[in-house]
Amino acid sequence: MAIGIGLVGTGTVGGGCIDIIQQHRESFKQHFGIDIELKRVCSLSVDEARARGLEGIFTKDYRDIVNDPGIDIVIELIGGTTVARNIVCEALAAGKNVVTANKALMATHGKEVMELAGTMKKELFFEASVGGGIPIIDPLKHSLIANRISTVMGIVNGTTNYMLTRMSEDGLDYDTALREAQDRGFAEANPTADVDGLDAAAKIAILASIAFNTRITIDDVYAEGIRSIAPLDLEAARDMGYCVKLLAIAHRKEDGIDVRVHPTMLPLTHPLASVNGVFNAIYVVGDSVGETMFFGEGAGAGPAASAVMGDVLECARHLQAGIAPLVGCTCTDTVPLVAMEGLHTKYYIRFAVADRAGVLAAMANVFADHEVSVHSVMQRGTKGEGGKVDLVYVTHTACEASVRAALSDIVKLENVVCAEPSLIRVEG
């Protein structure tokens, strides 16, 4: 008997899922013994369903899917945390299994929906919520569970990675790189979620929750974007043997979990340093397996639909074999979060300052007052307009709170700093 599928959302990813089902259903039956049937399709517009010959099973009301006894798996692909939450919760409550690609939902209401799935003894799959077509949720929940994971760190937003690559390799400024990303369809008209790190924050909240068996939401993640990054910063990083990436970082430390998103200087020898363009990669360190990295396209109809349909087929396999849900919510540990103010790392700081005597001495005094030890200081370029120059500082390992306090006082110095400083944390 075929496993009934109900699909809510026929956008880019939903259309890709429909194509996979239509093109490969017979292959799934022949090679894997899995028979799936698309029984209902829900969207606000009938156009996608009509274009694929599915007008006869189309509905505008998701409840027609939730309440259909012939549907075993509901695929939610509309995104957001309001209607999508209703769809997922109502589907689970109605005894359906659920597959979603909704990172915002899982990073905000993951505890609620996972607990509901457990109560109803149904499966909730969300591989496509992080990394598009890159397998990472399943490896963390299966292949790597014998490990104590110490680090999950990744480039999980293709828009910003594309922009930083173009700025580094071709000298584009931020605004030009953003316009190009928008023109090529890599960035939305409103790019806030990408360029301010919010998209990456949702994804690292999900990954950290699974890797460290604790509950982390998007509100727990410090997020800082790439708006302040200039080509000069990328050039300086390269000269020092580094590149700059927007990293989503989660470390297990003795005093808790350190989770954050921000531009980061990485040594060019690091595995993530060579990940450019729209590609994503997630770097995981376990006590037994050592260093691993998962790499691929992080967005788009094909990669995301691949991940969604992988979940659908796994769920269908379980249903056909009569297997109870294998892995429920593992986020049972209560682990404190390390406050951002307590972070200890190295820092790259660039100031546009007045080119006059006494500036270096005044700034050095402030750093010393806040116990921030400076490793090096250099001038980048020649005197600019209005007698300004760029000074680049690299610190020894310092406390975030101390560095922030020093920057605040330096900015207040009279006739010294001419623009907002650029700060990039350095990952060893």
C-alpha positions as CSV (number, residue, x, y, z in Angstrom):
1,M,0.0,0.0,0.0
2,A,1.3,3.5,-0.9
3,I,2.2,6.0,1.8
4,G,0.1,9.1,1.4
5,I,1.8,12.4,1.1
6,G,0.3,15.9,1.7
7,L,2.4,18.9,0.6
8,V,1.8,22.4,2.0
9,G,3.7,25.1,0.0
10,T,4.5,24.9,-3.7
11,G,7.2,27.5,-4.0
12,T,10.8,26.8,-5.1
13,V,11.4,23.9,-2.8
14,G,7.8,22.5,-2.9
15,G,8.0,22.5,-6.7
16,G,11.2,20.6,-6.5
17,C,9.7,18.0,-4.2
18,I,6.7,17.5,-6.6
19,D,9.2,17.0,-9.5
20,I,11.1,14.4,-7.6
21,I,8.0,12.5,-6.7
22,Q,6.7,12.6,-10.3
23,Q,10.0,11.7,-11.8
24,H,11.3,9.0,-9.4
25,R,8.3,7.3,-7.8
26,E,8.7,4.1,-9.8
27,S,12.4,4.1,-9.2
28,F,11.8,4.4,-5.4
29,K,9.5,1.4,-5.6
30,Q,11.9,-0.7,-7.7
31,H,15.1,0.0,-5.8
32,F,14.0,0.7,-2.3
33,G,10.6,-0.9,-2.0
34,I,9.1,2.5,-1.0
35,D,5.8,3.5,-2.6
36,I,4.7,7.1,-2.0
37,E,1.7,8.9,-3.5
38,L,1.2,12.6,-3.5
39,K,-2.5,12.8,-2.5
40,R,-3.0,16.5,-1.7
41,V,-1.2,19.8,-2.6
42,C,-1.9,23.0,-0.7
43,S,-0.9,26.6,-1.7
44,L,-2.4,30.0,-2.0
45,S,-2.1,29.7,-5.8
46,V,-3.1,26.9,-8.0
47,D,-0.5,27.8,-10.7
48,E,2.3,25.4,-9.6
49,A,-0.1,22.5,-9.2
50,R,-1.8,23.2,-12.5
51,A,1.6,23.4,-14.3
52,R,2.4,19.9,-13.0
53,G,-1.0,18.4,-13.7
54,L,-2.1,18.3,-10.1
55,E,-5.0,20.6,-10.2
56,G,-7.3,17.7,-9.2
57,I,-5.7,17.3,-5.8
58,F,-5.1,21.0,-5.1
59,T,-6.6,22.8,-2.1
60,K,-6.1,26.2,-0.5
61,D,-6.9,25.0,3.0
62,Y,-4.2,23.1,4.8
63,R,-6.8,21.5,7.0
64,D,-7.9,19.4,4.0
65,I,-4.5,17.7,4.3
66,V,-4.4,17.6,8.1
67,N,-7.8,16.0,8.3
68,D,-7.4,13.5,5.3
69,P,-7.2,10.0,6.8
70,G,-5.4,8.8,3.6
71,I,-2.4,11.1,4.3
72,D,0.4,9.6,6.4
73,I,3.1,12.3,6.0
74,V,2.7,16.1,5.9
75,I,5.4,18.2,4.3
76,E,5.4,21.8,5.5
77,L,7.3,24.2,3.2
78,I,5.7,27.6,3.7
79,G,8.2,28.9,6.3
80,G,7.6,31.3,9.2
81,T,6.5,30.6,12.7
82,T,2.7,31.4,12.7
83,V,0.7,29.5,10.2
84,A,3.5,27.0,9.7
85,R,3.4,26.3,13.5
86,N,-0.3,25.6,13.3
87,I,0.2,23.2,10.3
88,V,2.9,21.2,12.0
89,C,1.2,21.0,15.4
90,E,-2.2,20.2,13.9
91,A,-0.7,17.6,11.7
92,L,1.1,15.9,14.6
93,A,-2.0,16.1,16.8
94,A,-4.0,14.4,14.0
95,G,-1.6,11.5,14.0
96,K,0.5,12.5,10.9
97,N,4.2,12.4,10.6
98,V,5.8,15.7,9.6
99,V,8.7,16.7,7.4
100,T,9.7,20.4,7.4
101,A,12.4,22.6,6.0
102,N,11.5,25.4,8.5
103,K,14.6,26.6,10.3
104,A,12.7,29.5,12.0
105,L,10.1,27.2,13.4
106,M,12.6,24.7,14.7
107,A,14.9,27.4,16.2
108,T,12.0,29.1,17.9
109,H,9.4,26.4,18.7
110,G,11.5,23.3,18.4
111,K,10.8,22.1,22.0
112,E,7.1,22.4,21.6
113,V,6.9,20.5,18.3
114,M,9.4,17.9,19.3
115,E,7.5,17.2,22.5
116,L,4.2,17.0,20.6
117,A,5.7,14.5,18.2
118,G,7.0,12.4,21.1
119,T,3.5,12.5,22.8
120,M,1.8,11.4,19.6
121,K,4.5,8.8,18.9
122,K,5.0,10.4,15.4
123,E,8.2,11.4,13.6
124,L,9.3,14.9,12.9
125,F,12.1,15.3,10.3
126,F,13.9,18.6,9.5
127,E,17.1,17.8,7.6
128,A,16.5,20.7,5.1
129,S,16.3,23.3,7.8
130,V,20.1,23.6,7.9
131,G,22.5,23.4,5.0
132,G,20.0,22.8,2.1
133,G,21.1,19.5,0.5
134,I,24.1,19.0,2.9
135,P,23.4,16.0,5.2
136,I,24.1,17.3,8.7
137,I,21.1,16.8,11.0
138,D,21.0,13.0,10.4
139,P,24.7,12.5,10.9
140,L,24.5,14.4,14.2
141,K,21.6,12.3,15.3
142,H,22.9,8.9,14.1
143,S,26.5,8.6,12.7
144,L,28.2,10.8,15.3
145,I,26.2,10.0,18.4
146,A,29.1,7.9,19.8
147,N,31.0,11.1,20.1
148,R,31.1,13.9,22.6
149,I,30.9,16.9,20.2
150,S,33.1,19.8,21.2
151,T,32.6,22.1,18.2
152,V,30.1,22.8,15.5
153,M,31.1,25.7,13.2
154,G,30.0,26.5,9.8
155,I,29.3,28.7,6.8
156,V,25.6,28.3,6.6
157,N,24.5,31.3,4.6
158,G,25.3,31.3,0.9
159,T,24.3,34.9,0.3
160,T,26.9,36.4,2.7
161,N,29.5,33.9,1.7
162,Y,29.0,34.9,-2.0
163,M,29.3,38.6,-1.0
164,L,32.4,38.2,1.0
165,T,34.0,36.1,-1.7
166,R,33.3,38.8,-4.3
167,M,34.6,41.5,-1.9
168,S,37.8,39.6,-1.2
169,E,38.6,38.4,-4.7
170,D,37.4,41.3,-6.8
171,G,37.5,44.3,-4.4
172,L,33.8,45.0,-4.5
173,D,32.4,47.1,-1.6
174,Y,29.5,45.9,0.5
175,D,26.8,47.8,-1.5
176,T,28.0,46.6,-4.9
177,A,28.4,43.0,-3.7
178,L,24.8,43.1,-2.3
179,R,23.3,44.5,-5.5
180,E,25.1,41.8,-7.5
181,A,23.8,39.1,-5.1
182,Q,20.3,40.4,-5.5
183,D,20.6,40.6,-9.3
184,R,21.7,37.0,-9.4
185,G,18.9,35.8,-7.2
186,F,21.2,34.9,-4.2
187,A,19.8,37.7,-2.0
188,E,16.3,38.8,-1.3
189,A,15.0,42.3,-1.9
190,N,15.1,42.7,1.9
191,P,18.4,41.0,2.8
192,T,18.2,41.6,6.5
193,A,18.0,38.0,7.6
194,D,21.1,37.1,5.6
195,V,23.4,40.1,6.0
196,D,22.6,40.6,9.7
197,G,23.3,37.0,10.6
198,L,19.7,36.1,11.6
199,D,19.4,33.2,9.1
200,A,22.7,31.7,10.4
201,A,21.6,32.2,14.0
202,A,18.5,30.1,13.5
203,K,20.6,27.3,11.9
204,I,23.3,27.2,14.6
205,A,20.6,27.1,17.3
206,I,19.3,23.9,15.7
207,L,22.7,22.4,15.2
208,A,23.9,23.3,18.7
209,S,20.8,21.9,20.3
210,I,21.3,18.5,18.6
211,A,25.1,18.4,19.0
212,F,25.1,19.3,22.7
213,N,21.8,17.6,23.7
214,T,20.4,20.9,25.1
215,R,17.8,23.4,24.1
216,I,19.0,26.5,22.3
217,T,16.7,28.9,20.6
218,I,17.5,31.7,18.1
219,D,17.1,34.2,20.9
220,D,20.0,32.6,22.7
221,V,22.4,33.3,19.8
222,Y,24.5,36.4,19.6
223,A,24.2,37.6,15.9
224,E,26.2,40.2,14.1
225,G,26.3,40.6,10.3
226,I,28.6,41.8,7.6
227,R,27.4,45.3,6.9
228,S,30.6,46.9,8.5
229,I,33.1,44.7,6.5
230,A,35.1,46.6,3.9
231,P,37.5,45.4,1.2
232,L,40.3,46.9,3.2
233,D,39.5,44.5,6.1
234,L,39.6,41.5,3.7
235,E,42.9,42.7,2.2
236,A,44.5,43.1,5.6
237,A,43.2,39.6,6.7
238,R,44.8,38.1,3.6
239,D,48.1,39.8,4.2
240,M,48.1,38.2,7.7
241,G,47.3,34.7,6.4
242,Y,43.6,34.8,7.1
243,C,40.2,35.1,5.3
244,V,37.0,36.5,6.6
245,K,33.8,34.4,6.8
246,L,30.4,34.9,8.4
247,L,30.7,32.0,10.8
248,A,28.0,30.3,12.9
249,I,29.9,29.0,15.9
250,A,29.0,26.6,18.8
251,H,31.7,25.4,21.2
252,R,31.3,23.2,24.3
253,K,33.3,24.7,27.1
254,E,33.9,23.8,30.7
255,D,31.5,26.5,31.9
256,G,28.8,26.0,29.2
257,I,27.9,26.4,25.6
258,D,29.4,29.3,23.6
259,V,27.1,30.0,20.6
260,R,27.3,33.0,18.2
261,V,27.3,34.3,14.7
262,H,29.6,37.0,13.4
263,P,32.3,37.8,10.8
264,T,35.4,35.8,11.8
265,M,39.0,35.8,10.6
266,L,40.0,32.2,9.9
267,P,43.5,31.0,9.1
268,L,43.8,30.1,5.4
269,T,44.9,26.6,6.5
270,H,41.5,26.0,8.1
271,P,39.2,23.6,6.1
272,L,36.4,26.2,6.0
273,A,38.7,28.9,4.5
274,S,38.4,27.4,1.0
275,V,34.6,27.4,1.0
276,N,33.7,30.2,-1.4
277,G,30.7,31.5,-3.4
278,V,27.3,30.3,-2.5
279,F,28.5,27.1,-1.0
280,N,28.0,26.1,2.6
281,A,30.0,23.9,4.9
282,I,29.7,22.6,8.5
283,Y,32.8,21.6,10.5
284,V,32.2,19.2,13.4
285,V,34.8,18.0,16.0
286,G,34.1,14.9,18.1
287,D,36.3,13.3,20.7
288,S,36.5,10.0,18.8
289,V,36.0,10.9,15.1
290,G,38.2,14.0,15.2
291,E,37.6,16.7,12.6
292,T,34.9,16.2,10.0
293,M,33.4,18.6,7.4
294,F,30.1,18.5,5.5
295,F,30.2,20.6,2.2
296,G,27.7,21.4,-0.6
297,E,25.1,23.8,-1.9
298,G,23.2,25.3,0.9
299,A,20.1,26.5,-0.9
300,G,18.1,26.2,-4.1
301,A,15.2,24.0,-5.3
302,G,17.3,21.0,-6.0
303,P,19.5,20.7,-2.9
304,A,16.6,21.6,-0.4
305,A,14.1,19.4,-2.2
306,S,16.7,16.6,-2.1
307,A,17.0,16.9,1.7
308,V,13.2,17.1,2.2
309,M,12.5,14.1,0.0
310,G,15.3,12.1,1.8
311,D,13.4,12.7,5.0
312,V,10.1,11.7,3.4
313,L,11.5,8.4,2.1
314,E,13.1,7.6,5.4
315,C,9.8,8.2,7.2
316,A,8.0,6.2,4.6
317,R,10.4,3.3,5.0
318,H,9.7,3.3,8.7
319,L,6.0,3.3,8.1
320,Q,6.0,0.5,5.6
321,A,8.2,-1.6,8.0
322,G,6.1,-0.8,11.0
323,I,9.1,0.8,12.8
324,A,8.3,3.1,15.7
325,P,10.0,6.5,15.7
326,L,13.7,6.0,16.2
327,V,15.1,9.3,17.4
328,G,13.0,11.8,19.3
329,C,14.1,14.9,21.0
330,T,17.5,14.5,22.6
331,C,17.7,18.0,24.0
332,T,17.3,16.9,27.6
333,D,20.4,18.4,29.2
334,T,20.4,21.7,31.0
335,V,23.6,23.4,30.0
336,P,24.3,27.1,30.8
337,L,25.1,29.5,27.9
338,V,28.4,31.4,28.0
339,A,27.6,35.1,27.9
340,M,29.0,36.9,24.9
341,E,30.6,39.4,27.3
342,G,32.7,36.6,28.7
343,L,34.1,35.5,25.4
344,H,37.9,35.3,25.2
345,T,39.5,35.4,21.8
346,K,41.8,37.6,19.6
347,Y,40.5,40.6,17.8
348,Y,41.1,42.5,14.6
349,I,40.1,46.2,15.0
350,R,40.3,48.9,12.3
351,F,40.0,52.6,13.1
352,A,39.8,55.5,10.6
353,V,41.8,58.1,12.7
354,A,43.1,61.6,12.3
355,D,46.7,61.6,11.0
356,R,48.4,63.6,13.7
357,A,50.8,63.3,16.5
358,G,49.6,61.7,19.8
359,V,46.9,59.5,18.3
360,L,48.7,56.2,18.8
361,A,49.7,57.1,22.3
362,A,46.2,58.1,23.3
363,M,44.7,54.9,21.9
364,A,47.5,52.7,23.5
365,N,46.6,54.2,26.9
366,V,43.0,53.3,26.6
367,F,43.8,49.7,25.6
368,A,46.1,49.4,28.6
369,D,43.5,50.9,30.9
370,H,41.2,48.0,29.9
371,E,43.9,45.4,30.1
372,V,43.7,44.7,26.3
373,S,47.1,43.6,25.2
374,V,47.9,44.7,21.6
375,H,49.9,42.2,19.5
376,S,50.4,44.5,16.5
377,V,49.4,47.8,15.0
378,M,49.9,48.9,11.4
379,Q,48.8,51.7,9.1
380,R,47.0,50.6,6.0
381,G,47.3,52.8,2.9
382,T,48.4,56.4,2.7
383,K,46.8,59.5,4.1
384,G,43.3,59.8,2.9
385,E,40.8,62.6,2.5
386,G,40.7,65.1,5.3
387,G,44.0,63.9,6.8
388,K,42.6,60.4,7.8
389,V,44.4,57.1,7.9
390,D,43.4,53.5,8.8
391,L,45.0,51.9,11.8
392,V,44.7,48.2,12.2
393,Y,45.2,46.6,15.6
394,V,45.4,42.9,16.3
395,T,45.1,42.0,20.0
396,H,46.3,39.1,22.0
397,T,43.5,37.0,23.5
398,A,41.3,39.4,25.4
399,C,37.9,39.5,27.0
400,E,35.0,40.7,24.9
401,A,33.7,43.0,27.5
402,S,37.1,44.6,27.9
403,V,37.5,45.1,24.2
404,R,34.1,46.6,23.9
405,A,34.8,49.0,26.8
406,A,38.1,50.0,25.2
407,L,36.4,50.7,21.8
408,S,33.8,52.8,23.5
409,D,36.4,55.0,25.2
410,I,38.6,55.3,22.1
411,V,35.6,56.5,20.1
412,K,35.1,59.2,22.7
413,L,38.6,60.6,22.4
414,E,38.6,64.1,21.1
415,N,39.6,64.5,17.5
416,V,40.9,61.0,17.1
417,V,38.4,58.5,15.5
418,C,36.7,59.6,12.3
419,A,34.3,56.7,11.8
420,E,32.8,53.7,13.4
421,P,35.5,51.1,14.1
422,S,35.4,47.7,12.3
423,L,35.8,44.7,14.7
424,I,36.4,41.1,13.5
425,R,37.0,38.3,16.0
426,V,39.8,35.9,15.2
427,E,39.3,32.1,15.4
428,G,42.4,30.1,16.1
